[in-house]
Amino acid sequence: MPAPLPQPESTVPILVLSPRYSEDSRVLRRAALQVGWHVERLGGWDVPERLFLRKLIFSGEIGYTPVVAHKLSWALLDASPDWLPSLSWNYRQRTIEWKTLADARQLTSPAFIKHATGKAFAAGVYASGADLPQTSQSLSKATPVLIAEPVHWEIEFRFFVLERRVMTFSSYWHGGRSTRLSDGSWQAWPAEAEETQGFLQTLLADPTVQIPPAIVIDIGKIRGRGWAVIETNAA
C-alpha cells in the first residue's frame, strides 16, 4: 500500500503550549510530534499573527488560557458552575450544595469546599469553615462555592468528550497515588476502565443531562458507593 501523501503545510495541526515548561507539556509535545503535528511554545502573552489562520490546539494553565482564547477570539466551553450539584444522585453519589463563602465560613464539621467559578483558594477538605485559607479572606461573602461531604476516591479517570462522544481518556489517580509511569504514559486497569466507560456512557446518553459540545469530565469510584462524577473542566 502506498504511503499517505503528506498534508499541506497550512493544514497540519499545531499544538500551542504556554511558556511554562511542565512535565505535562513535555509529554504533549512528544505525542504531538509523533503523530506529525507541529509544536509551538509561546514566549509570553502574545500570539504571533502567523498562527491566527492555522489549525491550533492549545494547552496551558488556567490563568493563561483565557488570555490566549481572547486573542484568538475563541470561546472556552465548560459546564455551568452549578452543573455538578444539579446532577441526580445516581451520577454524583454524594451531597453537593451550591452555597456562598459566608455559608462555608459557618461550617463546624469537615467538608470539601471549592470555589465554584475559579481557583481563588485551594479546594480540599477543611475541618471547619474557620480553617479556610487566608487567600479566601479577601473574597466577597457572596462568592459562590461548592460544599460537598468528604468521600474517599479509590480511582479517578479523565475523559475528553466531544459532542457526547469520548475522544480519549486515561486514569490519573489510583490507591492514593498518581498513575503516571516513568515513560510519561498512564497506567490503567482493564476491568475498572470498562466500568467507568459504562458509567460515563450512561451519563452521556441521558437527555436530561445538559453537556457542552466539548468538555472534560473526571469520573471516579467512591469507596462503598460506586462510580460518580468528580468534576468537569473547560475544553
Summary of the structure (lengths in Angstrom):
residues: 235
radius of gyration: 19.9
end to end distance: 37.0
largest distance: 69.1
contacts: 600
relative contact order: 0.13
helix: 26%
strand: 30%
